[in-house]
Amino acid sequence: MYAIERHQKIGEEIGAQGRVTVADLSERFNVTPETVRRDLDLLERQGVLQRVHGGAVAGSKISLAESTVAVRSDKARDSKLVIARAAFGMIGESFRGSILIDAGTTTGALAQLLADWSPVGGVSGGHPLTIITNSVPIAAVLHLNPAIELHLLGGSVRGITSAAVGASTIEQLDRLRPDIAFIGTNGVSAAFGLSTPEEREAAVKAAMIRRSRRSVVLADSSKLDEEALYRFAELRDLDTLVSDVDPAGTLSAALDAEGVEVIVP
């Protein structure tokens, strides 16, 4: 097999599986590990993949990979809606308390459902739902519902995620004690915990989990067994993980060992 054919097949494999190993590729193509490493080095320079210990991962899975809210909203849309419905079911019409909603697209799907929320007895006779968020798009979705008492956290707004971040955001969170926090994440890993690519967002997420009575992470299957650059919580810091698939292998065992409730609709 010519090198160019091998490179094409490696690209196809990593596109389908998300990761490859030197050992597997060496055996598959009947070439030395050194040849495979040279192939991976070349493909990394071309932006096809990112080298990691023992192999490579897709370029979209590197620890600093981050896309805009608009781009992420179109990915795994059905899975996010399934997760959002399960999270919505944790609230219900009789819920009386406060909810903290992190910035993100899966949490944004939850906000879309909450936009029509009303308490038992209706808007005039029921108790309003207090919602706190650091997301400008989520606030825009919720602010017209008269049954919701909305609090928008201030701070420096990141253009790529439309999330308020920074010291002032954390200071505001440290004065709060919400009943439930719904948190987004870029990765859920047995070894590394919960992670995200940006340091200031990681600090805000950590504060949300630290200050809430109950922390619920919403993560579709693409986030499971993944790691981004900045860890904001360990698995033992969580109460509940809501996903569209059952975690498997070491992640499943780690969640069970830490007593994390897993909800899969």
C-alpha positions, 0 to 999 in steps of 0.5 A: 500500500502506498503512503498516500493510501495509508494516510487516507485510510487513517483519516477515514478511521479516525473520522469514524472512530474518533481515535486510533492507536499506533499498535493497531495501525501497525498491525493493520497496515503491516508496517513498523510503529515508526512508520505509523508515527511518521504518518501521524506526525504528517497528518497532525501537521495537516490538521487531520488529527492530534497526536496523543500518547500511543496514537492520535485523536480526531482534531475536533477532540483535542483539549482546546477544541471549542466551537460556537453556540450556533455550531453546537446547537445543530449537533446531536440535536435529538440527543440533547432534546431527550436529555433536556426532557429528562432534566425537565422532568426533575422539576415539574409543575409543583417545584418550589425553589431555585434553579441554576442553568449553566451556559451551553446547548444542552442546557439551552434545550432545557431552557426552551422547555422551561420557556413554557413552564407554569406552576400548579394553579397557573401563573396567577395562583402558583409560586414562581420559579426562580432561575439563575443563569450566566447565559445570554441566549438562555436569559433571552429564551426565559425572560418573557415567561411571567411564571419565571423570576429570572436572574442573569449573572453579570461578568465578561461575556465570551463571544464563542459561548455567550457565557458570563465569566470572570471574577465578578461572576464567581463572586455573585455565585458565592452569594447564592445557594440554588437548589439544583444546578444544571451544568454543561460539560465538554468531557466526562472521564473516569480519570479526569472528571468533568472538563472544558476547554476554557479556564474562566468557564471552568472556574464558573462551572466549579463555582456553580457545583460548589454552591448548589445543593444538587448538581446535575450534569447534562452530557450527550454521548459525544462527551462521555470518555472525553477530556478537555484542558481544564477540569472543573469537578471530579466525579465525586462532586456530582449528584446526577449525570443525565445522558442519552446513552449508558456510560460504559466500561471504566466510566460506568464503574467510576460513576457507580463507585462515587455514587453518582446517579445516572439517568438515561431516558 
